[in-house]
Structures are given as structure tokens and as C-alpha cells.
Amino acid sequence: MLKYGTKIVAGVTPGKGGTQVNNVPVYDTVKDAMKEHEADTSIIFVPARYAVDAIYEAVDAGIKLIVTITEHIPVLDMARAIKYAKARGARIIGPNCPGIIAPEESLVGILPARAFKKGKIGIVSRSGTLTYEVSELLKNSGMGQSTVIGIGGDPIIGTSTLEVAKMFDQDPETEKIVVIGEIGGTMEERLAEAYKRGEIKKPIIAYIAGMTAPREKRMGHAGAVVYMGMGTFESKIRAFKEAGIPIANTPYDIPKLLLS
């Protein structure tokens, strides 16, 4: 992140206050760090057992954007943390996410910088790997990205596909939106409904991962579970088709659809 140009002002690890990592000062608490520095974002690389405490600490210190990379945070703990953050005007991205990148400006997360270049396409993705694979396909087709956000693959996450799509719709640097979804949950269906109602005006291209996933079986992400006919590959494809959103059959179709 430092190499990419992200302005990292402090690190926090209890017990390691007073040390430095890559010339960045380390503090025992977020509160201590905020006394010395101005920060608007926290990125959480804390093991699952303690990650929620790190989120509460960031919220209490007044940080408004909290990117949570950690996987395997218990769902109930995360539900409470998201409610707590929202009540205090903070936004959580994740958990179990690769982070955010504004190409050639700033990287907060674990996305490989080589896959991105500055441009006009906004990408919101539930899949970590597909986030940068699709970005690289666009880059190789001559298209760059305005902002790319991996929202995470857990059943309960801080920021939904629809919320990000609405932000892209308001963003003057974004002309078109790519939505990378997957089976499980109903986020994609809710996005399609909002698009159909005219709540999002910019063009959207969609891709859904999980066409061949067996039913009623957990596949990879904790959130990729289909039950009672909800969140199936078919229901998501149907919702996008009814909303008039073009759907890519494979990631390789996305650049073609954007260009057309």
C-alpha cells in the first residue's frame, strides 16, 4: 500500500507502541494514533478472534471508513459491529474482502496493483479473485477503472452491492458499472429491482459466478449458500434480464459488453 502511494500515517498493535514499521509509527491504541495523526480510514488485518474489537476501536476513535480484510469473523459479532458502526456514521467494507483501489491514486487492501489502470469503469465485486481478474481483462482491452471495491463474501457485510452501485451512479469519474456477483443471498436481485425502478441511471454490466455449483452446498465463500430457492444462479440471472441489464456468460465477455 505504501509503495502504491497510499498515505499510511500510523499502525496499531497493542504492546508494540513506540516502534516503527517501514518508517510508519506504531501505537498501542487507535485513540493514541488519532491524537498524533489525522486519518479517515482504518484497514483491519487483525485475526478473526480480535477483529471486531479492532472495528469498535476504529469507530470509537471517529474513523468513518473501516476496510475489514479478515475472514472467519463470527456472523453475529459482525452483525452487531455493523449496526454499531452505522449508528455512529461509519461505513464498513467487508469483512472477508480484498479492499478498495482508486487506480494510480490509492490502495487500501490486498489487491495486486498490476491489474489496474485509471479510467471510467466502476467495479463492485463479491469475489476477491474475480475483482482483479476482471480489472486486468478491462486493462488489457484498453479500459481503466475509476474505483474498484471488493465488498466481501460473507453472509453479513458492511456495504452491499446496491449501496456501491448507487455511489458509482453519483460519482462524476464513473461512466459505467460492472457488478460481479455470485450465488447466495439476494444482493443482486435487490440491485436489479432498484435499476428497474430507475434508481440507478448509469449502464450496468453483470456477471454471476456459481453457475455449476451444486444446490444446498457451501461453496467457497460463507455467503455463497443457496436455500429455499433464494439466491440461486437462475434467480439472479432472471432478475438482471427483467431489469434489462446485460449479463456476461464468462468474465471474458465483460470487456466486449462494455465496448458495445
Salt bridges, closest charged atoms under 4 A:
ASP32 OD1 - LYS35 NZ 3.82
ASP77 OD1 - ARG80 NH1 3.68
GLU105 OE2 - LYS118 NZ 2.34
GLU136 OE1 - ARG114 NH1 2.78
GLU163 OE2 - ARG91 NH1 3.56
GLU182 OE2 - ARG126 NH2 3.88
GLU182 OE2 - HIS221 ND1 2.68
GLU188 OE2 - ARG126 NH1 2.82
GLU188 OE1 - LYS236 NZ 2.45
GLU189 OE1 - LYS236 NZ 3.12
GLU193 OE2 - LYS196 NZ 3.80
GLU199 OE1 - LYS166 NZ 3.05
GLU199 OE2 - ARG197 NE 2.66
GLU234 OE1 - ARG215 NH2 3.68
GLU242 OE1 - LYS196 NZ 3.93
ASP253 OD1 - LYS256 NZ 3.31
